[in-house]
C-alpha cells in the first residue's frame, strides 16, 4: 500500500488513504489500530471484518483485507473501500 494522506487519527488508531499498487492503483482506506486501546479482542474485530467482507450493499463499506502489520501481532489493521465524503 502506498500512503496518500492521513484521513484521521485518534485514541484507537490512524486511518490512511492509500493506493493499492497491486490492484492497479485502487484507492483504499487502511485503518491501523492500537491493539492495547481497542477495548475489545482483536479476534472479535477480525471476525466482524470477515462478516463485512461478505456483505454487498450500497450503504456498507467493503472490507478487502485484515491482518497484523508485525510478527508479534500487536498492530492490527483493516483495509477497506475508500470513498470521498464526510464521516
ChimeraX attribute file (.defattr): number of C-alpha atoms within 10 A of each C-alpha:
attribute: neighborCount
match mode: 1-to-1
recipient: residues
	/A:1	18
	/A:2	13
	/A:3	14
	/A:4	13
	/A:5	12
	/A:6	13
	/A:7	12
	/A:8	11
	/A:9	13
	/A:10	9
	/A:11	9
	/A:12	15
	/A:13	17
	/A:14	16
	/A:15	20
	/A:16	21
	/A:17	24
	/A:18	20
	/A:19	20
	/A:20	16
	/A:21	11
	/A:22	8
	/A:23	9
	/A:24	8
	/A:25	12
	/A:26	13
	/A:27	20
	/A:28	23
	/A:29	25
	/A:30	26
	/A:31	20
	/A:32	21
	/A:33	23
	/A:34	15
	/A:35	17
	/A:36	12
	/A:37	10
	/A:38	13
	/A:39	8
	/A:40	10
	/A:41	10
	/A:42	20
	/A:43	10
	/A:44	10
	/A:45	16
	/A:46	17
	/A:47	12
	/A:48	12
	/A:49	19
	/A:50	15
	/A:51	11
	/A:52	16
	/A:53	17
	/A:54	10
	/A:55	12
	/A:56	11
	/A:57	7
	/A:58	7
	/A:59	6
	/A:60	11
	/A:61	15
	/A:62	19
	/A:63	23
	/A:64	17
	/A:65	14
	/A:66	20
	/A:67	14
	/A:68	15
	/A:69	13
	/A:70	9
	/A:71	7
	/A:72	7
	/A:73	11
	/A:74	14
	/A:75	17
	/A:76	20
	/A:77	23
	/A:78	19
	/A:79	23
	/A:80	21
	/A:81	15
	/A:82	18
	/A:83	11
	/A:84	6
	/A:85	5
	/A:86	4
	/A:87	3
